[in-house]
Amino acid sequence: MPSIYFGNNLDSVEFLNVFHNRLNFSLDLPHNFLIKAEMRNRFFAGSEVKKIPGFAETLDQDDGLFDLSFVPINQPGFIWQTNIDRSYINWFNEKWDVTLGRQRINWGIHTIWNPNDLFNTFNYLDFDYEERPGSDAIRIQYNLKAMNSFDFAWKSGKDGKDQVAALMYKFNRHGYDWQFLAGMYKEDWVLGGGWAGSIGQVGFKGEGSYFHPKKNGTDMVGVLSFTTGLDYTLEKGWYLSISYLLNTAGDNNYQPYGTGILLNPTAKSLLPFKNTGFVQVNKIFTPLFSGGLGVMYAPGGSNFLLIFPSVQYSFAENWELAFFGQHFFGEQDHYTTLGNSIYLRVKWNF
């Protein structure tokens, strides 16, 4: 996936090429046991590798209980990183499902932002990581009956401060899927919930989590992270969605400097802004060709704006050619371009 980065003009263009390989292994064992291991290998080359300070050190960090991220080669202009993001054993029967190890715990409901995704929050704009990150955790699911279950998970932390433990109850009522959760999120207590259903032909979903400090809780104000949205599928391959995100600890006067504000979201702070909206339009032109456009805007203050076009074309069996653009704008001394990124990806599944 070659890409270029530039600001207001093409005088300072930086180039980066990523070769991204993913390998997935699974082993079915007797008595309903399953072992999975998955890894991603990425090779970075180009002027952008030289210009970003500490780029290799950032790639070599692993927030899990075990350090499963490696940088075998770190040379000027070229870096090789390997990350094992799945490594777990699973056992299940009709009622129980138990997983131990590095796994994906997806508690989110909403399409763009997930305040309920306490264990491994993903970045929507990281489009080249479709599998999403994992956590070193134990997860126990118990199915009471159809569409009705309990889900408990505990994620360890290296120094004890990053531990996350929560219990979620899921059920279906009146055509809606509901979920409620409570637990501990690092240095906070957390309560949350979400829903997914429809109003007529329009999809309606949302979720929220309230975080309150465990220490001096009566003297401090908590943080609410909440999102909701509508989506609608039209005839002839059109899909429309609109979403809203609230972060009560955010500030729309926040001054973004480039694209880094979107790199490391948490369930408590998915974006640094207090109010953010997102509109998305997708179109399937043919079974092999599709495109989309997303627009994110945080009104007031910096008036942050992101425009995110994309095009995908399947030119052969298991082969895809895709184009992505990410264009950032905001108010500093004047309204200006904060950065532009253009990606061209060739992908083969084997």
N, C-alpha and C positions, 0 to 999 in steps of 0.2 A: 504494500500500500504506500506508494509515493505521495508526499504532501508538500505544500508550500505554505509559509506563514509570512504575512506582510501587514504593514500598518496603513497609513493614509495613501501611500503611493508604492510603487514597485522599486524604490531606491534601496530598500533594505529587505530584500527577500531572503528568507531562510528555507533550506530544503531538508526534509527528513524522509527516509525510506524505512519502512517497517516490514520485515518478513515475519509473519505470525503463524506458528504451527501449533496445533492442539492435538493431543493424543488422549483418548479415553479408553480405559480398561475396566472390565467388569468380570466377576467370577461368581457364578451361581453354585451354591453349596447345598447339600441335603438339609432337610428340616427347616426350610424357609430362611436360610441365611444367604446374604449377598454381600460381596466385597467390591468396592469401587475405588479406583484411583484415576485421577485426571490431572493433566499438567498442560501448561502453556509455555511454549518457547518463543521468545521474541528477540529478533536481531535488529538493532537500530544503527543506522548509518546516515551521515550527512552533516551539513554545517550546523544544524540545530543541536546536535549532540554536543558539539564543541562549545556552543554559546550558552547552554543552560548550566549554571554552576551546580555541582553536586548531583547531576542527573543520575549517575550510576548508584550513588548512595541512596537516593530516593527509591530506586527500583529494588535495592537490596533489603529494604525494610519489610518486616513481616510482623503484624500486630497480633498474631495468634500465639497460643501457648508454645507451639513449636515453630522454629524458624525454618520454613520450607521454601524460602526465596533465595536464589543463588545468582551470582553474576560471575560466571566462569571467565569471561573476557571483558576487560575494561581498558580500551585503548582510545586515544584521541580520535574522534570521529567514528568509532565503532564500539558497540556494546552488545553483549549477549546476556539475556536474562532468562532464567527458568524459574517457574513458580508452580508448585504443586498446590492447587486450590481445591482439590477433592481427595480425601483419603479416609474412608469410613467403612464400618461394618454395620449391616442392617439385618434385623430380624423382624418378621411380621407373621400375623395370623388374621383371622376374621375380625378380631377386636383390637389387637394391639399392633403398634408399629414403633420399634425402638431403633434409633440410629446413634452410633457413637463414633466421633471423629470429626474431621474437617468436612463440612457439609454446607449446602445452601439451605437456609431457613427463611423461606419467603412468606411473611405474614402480611404483606401489602396487598391491597385491593385495587387502588387507583392506578391508572396507566402511566402517569408522568411522575408523581411524587408519592412517597410512602412513609408517612409518620409512624405507621404501625410496624415497619420493617426495622425492628430494634437491633437485630443481630448482625446484619451485613447490608447496610444501606448502599444502594447502587446509584450511580450517576447516569441519568437518562441520556446525556450527551456522549457518553463513552460507548458509542455505537459498535465499536469493534470488540466489545466484551459481552457478547450476547448471553453467555452462560452465567455471568455475574459472580461476585465474590462469595467466598464461603467463610465459615466460622469454625473454630475448634470448640465443639459443644456436644452435649448429650440432649437428645430430643425424644420424648415419649408421647405418642399419640394414642388416644383411646376412643374408639368409635362406639357411642351409645346406641345409635341406630342410624338409619339413612339420613344424611344431611345434618347430623347432630354429633358433635365430638368435643373432646378436651385435648388440648395441645400444651405440653410443658416443655420448656427448653432452658438450658443453663449454658452460658458461654463463659469460659474461663478467661482470665486476663493474666499478663505476665507478672504484674506487681500487685494484683488484687484490686486495683482501682478501676480497671476496665471491665469488671464482671457485669454480666447481664443475665438476669433470671426472671422469667415471667410465665404466667399461666393464661391461656386463651380458651374461651368457650365459643364454639361456632354452632349456628343453627339456622334453619330456614323458616320464615313466617311470612304469609301473605305474598308469596312470590319473590321475596327478598332474602338474600343471604346476609346474615348478621354475624358480627364477631365482637367480643368484649375481652379486654386483657388487663392484667394488673401485674405489677412486679417491681423489679429494681433495675435501673438503668445507670450504670456507673455510679455517680455520686447523687443520683436522684431517685425518688420514688416515681412510678409512672402508672397512669391510668389511661386507657384508650379504648377505641372501638371503631367499627366501620360497617359499611353496608354496600350492597351491590344489587341493583334491580333495574326496573325500567318504569318510565312514565309513558304509557302508550307504546310507541315504537322507538322512543328515545331512551337510551341507556342512562342510568343515573347512579352514580357511585361516589363514595367519599370515605374518608377516614381521618382520625385525629388522635393525638396523644398529648396528655398534660404531664409535664415534668415538674416535680417539686423537690427542692434540696432536702436531703436527709438530715443535714446538720443545720441547726438554727432555722428549722422549717417554719416556725411561727413568725419569724422576723423577716422572711424573705419572700419575694413574689415568684411564683412559678412561671413556666413558659408553656404556651399552647402552640403546638404545630398541627395545623389543620388544612385539609385540602378537599375539594369537591369538584365535580365536573359532569358534563353531559356529552354524549356521543351519539351519532346517528349515521346509519349506513343507508345511502340512497341507491337508486337504480343506476345501472351502467358503471358500477365500480367505484362510486364516490363514497368517501368516508370523511365525516366532519367531527371534530371534538373541540370543546372549550373547557379550560380548567382554571382553578384559582387556588393559590397557596397563601396561607397566613402564618407568619412567624412573629408572635407577639414580642420576642426579644430582638427582632430585626429593626432595621432603620433604612428607609428609602433614600436617606441622604448619604448612605454609604457610597464612597468613591471607589469604583472598581478601576484597577489598573491592569488592563489586559484580560485574559481569559481564565486566570488561575482561581477565581472565586467559585468556579463550578467543579473543582477537581476533587475535593474531599468532603462531601456532604455527610451529615449525621442525621439520625431520625429527629433529633432536637433542633437542628439548624440545617434544613435542606438547602436554603439560600440565605444570604445575609440581609435580604430586604424584608420589610414587614409585609408588604402586599405585592404579589406577583401574579400575572395572568399569562396564559398560554393558549394559543389557538393553532390547531393543526388541520390540514387538509391533505388527504391522500387520494390517489386515483389509480385504479388498475386499468391500464389502457388495453392490454392484451394479457393472456395468461403468462406471458414471458416478460412483460414490460410494465413497470409501475413507477410512480413518482410521488413526491410529497413535499409539503412546505409547512414548517413550524415557525411561529413568531412568539417570542417571549418578551414581556414588557413589565417593568416595575415603575409605576408612575410616581411623579414627584421627585424632588431631590436630584439625583443623578440621572433620572429618566433612562434607566438602563434598558437597552433593546438588543435582542438577539434574533437574527434571521437564520433559519436552518433548512436549506433546500436539500433534497436527496432524489436520486434516480437509480433504479435497479433494473438490470437486464440479464436474463438467463440465456446465454448464447449457446450452451450445450448442456447435456445431461451432467448434473452436479457441478456446473461451472456458472459463476455469476460475475458480472461486471457492474460496479456501482460507483456513483459519484456522490460526494457529500460536501456541503459548504457550511461553515459556521462564521457568521459575521457579527461582530460585537460593536455596539455604539453606546456612548454615555456622555454625560455632562461633566466637564472638568472646568478649565477656564472658559471653554465654549463647548458646544456640542460637537463631538468628534468621533472618529473611528478609533476604537480601542484595540482592534486586531481582526485579522481575517485568516481563516484556515480553509484550505481546499484539499480534498482527499480524492484519490482515485484508487479503488480497491478491486483486485482480481482474487476471487475466492474459489477454491476447489474442495469439495467434500469427498472423502474417500473412505 
